[in-house]
């Protein structure tokens, strides 16, 4: 697993204006379930792993999982894309300051599968 400072620098790079239009295109392609455009985006910027949406901060894997486009999830995972964690997004706070849970059981399973692929 990446260190906190490495994770922060990766998130900064993924939020860079340099990739904004391409990240928007990636999320549109996911919404349209367009494999060809998703693949073209992945090939255009192999350094991106989260593919954060420029406005919402949602990762490409998260978007595909919530839409239940598992074929797109598989394509993203084949290119080592990751689902964002709580550190990559603005945390929600409960009244006591604890961070709220953001993952469903399906998202957690995808996260575990992603971690297992990285360890192999």
Secondary structure, DSSP 4 states (H G I P E B T S, - for coil): ---HHHHHHHHHHHT-GGGHHHHHHHHHHHHTT-HHHHHHHHHHTTT-SS---TTT---HHHHHHHTT-HHHHHHHHHTT-----TTTSPPPB-TTSPBPP---HHHHHHHHHHHHHHH-
